[in-house]
Amino acid sequence: MKSKHKFYIILVISICLISCNSNKVLFSDNFEAYTINKFTPNVWKVEGNVAVDTTKMFSGKQSIRFKSGEGYANRAFITLQNTIPTNTEAFYGALKMYVEEASRDGIHWTMIQVAGKTSRGFHAEVRYGGQHHKRLMANYDTKEIKTDCWHHTTFKIPEKKWFSVQLYMNRKSNNMKLWIDGILVHELNANNLQKGCLNNGNNQEWTFPKFELLTLGWVDYQTNGGEREVWIDDVKLSTTMIK
């Protein structure tokens, strides 16, 4: 009886370890299953010049290439919709990225965006991108009310090499974090370094939304910046930190 009881305990623990670990992963895509030079999957919404590419990859044989132009109309994005459960208060994301050349000084760009409706009724977009001297920046903007808030960093985005991007979003504490190659380069609630809002529609606050949309790629909001070429590989979302 003792031996049989021990067997069932081990079985239950094994099942729990497998199922609990798998439940932490919300989404993953290494882009290996898609047709070369095309990108029309059901799971992603595609905007602009986006294609499966074999010239640069972090792992496997394929990645996704983005070619963006000047201004918002020439953005290159892929978007996940309703992939994260609606009751999720926080999540981690990870991906590999290659930027041929970042936008020149003074041009505001976005490469990661989470969007949805807030508890206050308006829609919000929480972003990572950059602006001044190719330094990374967090950005917060809204619909229905005017905000357009910013929080600069001193960290310059890597160019002409693959690098690791990890992010954290928490809509309960209204906080976000960004790691580049394992180095924490930004945390919204950590300091007030070059932080502010262009408009005061939300009392200078960053009210995070439900995680309805996750957008990856590149957009320059201004013109006269030329074209951007960016690659992304190995996208993962999880409720726990991704190594």
N, C-alpha and C positions, 0 to 999 in steps of 0.2 A: 504493500500500500504506500509506503514511504517513497519507493522508487517511482511508482506511477504518479503520485502527487507531485514529486519533483519534476517529472517530465512535463506535466501540464503547466507548471509554473514557468519553466523554461520556454515552452511553446507560446504562452501568453506574452511573456516579456519580448520574445522575438518578433511576434506580430505587432506589438505596440511600437517597438523600435522602428520597424519598417513603415508602418502607417503614420506614426507621429512625425517621422522625418519627412515623408512624402507630403504630408499636409502642410508643412512649412513652406514648400515651394508653390508659389502662385502661378508662375509662368516661366517658360524658358524656350529659347529659339536660337539655334546655331546656324540657321539659314542654309543648311546642307540639302534640304529636300526640295528646293525651288529650281525652276528652269533658268539656265544661264541667259543673261541679257534681258530677262523679263522678271517682273515682280508683281504678280496679281493674286496674292493669297487672300482667302476669306477672312483670316484673323486680323490682318492689318489693313487699314485704310491708307492709300498711297496718294500723295500730292506732289506734283512736280517731277523732276528728272531723277528717278530712283530705279535702280536695276540691280539684279544679282551679278556679282563680279568675281572673276578668278584671278585678277592681277595682284590683288592684295588680300590677305586673309590672316587672321590671328591663329585660327585653328581650322582643321579640315581643309577643304578645297575652295570654299566660297565665303563671301561676305556680302554686305549690302553697300553699294556706292551711291552717294548723294552728290548731285551737281546743282548748286544754287546760284542764282544770279543777283542782280541788284534790286533791292526793295522787296517788300512782302509778297508782291505778286509772283515773284520768281523763287519762292521758297521750295525746299525739297524735304518732305517729311513722311514718316510712317507713324500711324496712330493706332494704339490698342484701345478698344472701347469696352467698358463694363467687364474687364478681366479680373480686377481686384474686387473681392466681395464688398458689398455696400456698407457692411458694419465694421470694416477694417479701420482702425484708428491710426495705425502706423505701418509702414512697410519699408523694406530695403530694396534697392535696385543695383544691378551691376551690369557693366558692358565693357567691351573693348572698343577703342576708338583710334582712328588715324586721321589726322588733319594735315593736309598738304600745306596749307598756309591759312592762318586765321585772318579775320577781317582787320583792316588797317585801323589805326588810332582814330577814335571818335565815332566809329560806326558800331551801333548796338546790335549784337547778335544773340540768338537763342539756339541752343542745341538739345535741351531737355525741357519738357513742359508737362506739368500735371494740372488738370483742369476739372471743374465740376461746380456744383451748386453749394453754397455755404449755408450754415445754420441761420444766417441772417437774411437769406432769401435771394441774395445776388450771386452771380457767377464769378468765380475767381480763377486766375491762371498763375501758377507758381512755377518759376523758371530758373534754369541755370544757363548762363551764356557768358557774355563779356562785353567790354566796350573800350576802356582806356588802355592803350599800349598793350593790347592782347591779354589783359588781365581778366581773370574770371570774375563773374558777378552774379548775384542772385537778384531776381526781378519779380515783382508782384503787381499784377494788373487785374482789372475787374470790368465787368459789364454792369449796366444799370446804374452804377455809381462810378465816380472818377477817383483813381488812386495813382497808379504807375509809380510804385516804390522801388528803391534800389538799395543794394548793399554790396559794395565793392570789396574785392580781396586784393592782396598784393601778389598773388600767384599767377604767373603767366602760363597760358595753355601750351602744352607741348606741341611741337610740329614735326612733321616728316618722320614719325615713328609711332608704333602702336603703344598705347598707354591704357591703363586700367582706370575706369570710372566707377565709383561707388557712391550711392546717394541714400539719404534717409529722409523720409517725410512723415511728420506726425501732426495730424489735424486736431488732436486734443490739446497739445501744448503749443500749437502753431510754431513749430520749429522744423528746420531743415539742415542737413549736413551734406558736405561733399568731400570725398577723398579722391586724390589723384595718385595712382601708383602706391596706394596704402597710406599716403600722407593726408591728414585732415587739413584741408585748405580753407574750409568755410563752415561756420555754424551761425545760424541767424541770431540765436539768443545769446551768443557768447560775448559780443561787444558791439559798439556803435561806430566802428570804423567806416567813415564815408557812407553813412546811412541816412536815408530820407525819403520823402514822397513828393512828387510833383503836384499832386492834388490831395485834398484833405477830406475826401468823401467817406473815408472809414477811420477818421481820427488818427491817422498815421499808423494804424494797426495792420498786421498781416493776418487776416482771418482765413484760415485754410479751408478748402472745399472738400467734399467727398471725392474720393479718387475715381472719377468716372472715365477720364481720358488720360492716356500716357502717350506723349508725342516725342519722337526722336528724329534727329536730322539737323538741318541748318537753315536759318533765315537771317539775312541782313535787313534791318528795318529802314536803312537809308540807301541812297544810290551813290554812285561814284566810287564804289568799293571793289568793282570787278567781280569775278566769279570765284566760288568756293568749291573745293572737291574734298569730300569727307567719306570715310568708310566706317562701318559699325559691324561688330561681330559679337556673338555669344551673349545675348541679352538674357538676364535672369531677374525675376522678382520673387521676394520671399518675405515672410513675417519675421525672420531672424537674419542676423548679419551674414552676408555672403562672403566666404573666404576667397 
